[in-house]
Amino acid sequence: MTYRVISADNHLLEPPNLFVDRVPARYKDQAPRMVRGKDGGDGWSLDGSIPESTISLGGGLGSVNPGERIRIAPRGLRWDEVRPGNYDGAAHIKDMLADGIDASVVYPQMVYRAYTSLQDRDLGLECLKAFNDWAAGRLLRG
C-alpha cells in the first residue's frame, strides 16, 4: 500500500464514562470522569473536583471540516459539541479520508494524566487498560 499523507499527531478524546464503565467494580467510585467545569464546558476530574480546564479546540481536538458548523472556543466546549471523529473509530477514519489523510499515529487526550497523576497506582493502571481496550475496539471496528 502506498501512503501519500500520514498524520503523525492525531488524537482520540476519551468518552465521558470510559473509566467508570470499564474499570473493575471496586474502582468505579474513584474513577476519573468528565464533569461540568467552571466555564460551562465539560472537563476531566481525577478526584471529583470541578476541572479548571475543559474541552478545547486547541488541545489536539479535531475541529472542523469545510462547511462544518461548530462553536469555536479556546475552552468551554461541552461533550455534545465534540465531533464524533474525535472518539468514534468509523467517524475518525471518515474524517481522515475527507481531509486526505491515508494513515495516522493516534494519541490519547487524557488517560496519561490518570496513569501518572492518580495516587492509587493500581487505579491508574486499570484506567490505562480500560483506554487501551476501548481504543483498540473503536479503531478496529472503524
C-alpha positions in Angstrom: 0.0 0.0 0.0 1.3 3.5 -0.8 0.6 6.2 1.7 0.6 9.8 0.4 -0.2 11.7 3.6 0.4 10.4 7.1 -0.6 12.4 10.2 1.9 11.9 13.0 -0.3 13.7 15.6 -3.9 12.5 15.7 -5.8 12.4 19.0 -8.7 10.4 20.4 -10.8 12.0 23.1 -11.9 9.5 25.8 -15.7 9.5 26.2 -17.2 10.7 29.5 -17.9 7.3 31.0 -14.9 5.4 29.7 -13.3 4.7 33.0 -16.4 4.5 35.1 -17.8 1.9 32.7 -14.6 -0.2 32.2 -12.6 -0.3 35.4 -13.2 -3.1 37.9 -16.2 -2.5 40.2 -14.0 -1.7 43.2 -12.7 1.4 41.4 -15.9 2.8 39.8 -16.5 5.4 42.6 -12.9 6.7 42.3 -12.5 6.5 38.5 -11.8 9.7 36.5 -14.9 11.1 35.0 -16.0 14.1 32.8 -17.9 16.8 34.7 -19.1 20.3 34.0 -16.3 22.8 34.6 -16.4 26.3 36.0 -16.6 27.8 32.4 -19.7 25.7 31.5 -17.7 23.2 29.4 -17.0 19.6 30.2 -13.6 18.5 31.5 -11.9 15.6 33.3 -11.8 15.3 37.0 -9.4 12.8 38.6 -10.6 13.4 42.1 -14.2 14.6 42.0 -13.2 18.3 41.9 -14.6 20.7 39.3 -12.0 21.0 36.5 -10.3 24.2 35.7 -9.5 23.0 32.1 -12.3 21.9 29.9 -12.6 20.6 26.3 -10.9 23.0 23.8 -10.2 23.0 20.1 -6.5 23.9 20.9 -5.7 20.8 22.8 -5.3 18.4 19.9 -9.0 18.0 19.4 -10.0 17.8 15.8 -12.2 20.7 14.9 -13.8 21.4 11.6 -14.1 20.0 8.1 -15.0 22.6 5.5 -18.7 23.6 5.8 -19.0 22.1 9.3 -20.7 24.3 11.9 -19.2 24.2 15.4 -18.8 26.8 18.1 -15.1 27.8 18.0 -13.9 28.4 21.6 -10.5 28.2 23.2 -12.1 26.3 26.1 -15.6 25.5 27.5 -16.9 23.1 24.9 -19.5 20.6 26.1 -19.3 16.9 25.2 -22.3 17.2 22.9 -20.4 19.7 20.8 -17.5 17.3 20.1 -17.2 15.9 16.5 -17.7 12.1 16.6 -14.5 11.6 14.7 -12.7 12.5 18.0 -14.0 9.4 19.8 -15.6 7.1 17.3 -13.3 4.9 15.1 -15.5 4.8 12.0 -16.1 8.6 12.1 -12.4 9.2 12.7 -11.5 7.3 9.6 -14.2 9.1 7.6 -12.8 12.5 8.8 -9.3 11.4 7.8 -10.5 10.4 4.3 -12.3 13.8 4.0 -9.0 15.5 4.9 -6.9 13.4 2.5 -5.1 11.6 5.3 -4.2 8.0 4.5 -2.8 6.8 7.8 -2.1 8.3 11.3 -0.5 7.9 14.6 -3.2 8.3 17.3 -2.6 9.6 20.8 -5.0 9.8 23.8 -6.1 13.2 25.3 -6.4 12.4 28.9 -5.5 8.8 30.1 -1.9 9.7 30.5 -2.9 12.1 33.3 -4.8 9.3 35.1 -1.9 7.0 34.8 0.7 9.5 36.0 -1.3 11.6 38.5 -3.6 9.2 40.4 -2.2 8.4 43.9 -3.6 4.9 43.6 -1.2 3.3 41.1 -3.5 0.2 40.6 -6.4 2.5 39.6 -4.1 4.3 37.2 -3.1 1.0 35.6 -6.7 0.0 35.3 -7.5 3.3 33.6 -4.7 2.7 31.1 -6.0 -0.9 30.5 -9.6 0.5 30.0 -8.3 3.1 27.5 -6.3 0.5 25.5 -9.2 -1.9 25.3 -11.6 0.8 24.3 -9.2 2.4 21.7 -8.4 -1.0 20.1 -12.1 -1.8 19.9 -13.0 1.6 18.4 -10.3 1.7 15.8 -10.6 -2.0 14.8 -14.4 -1.6 14.2 -13.8 1.7 12.3 
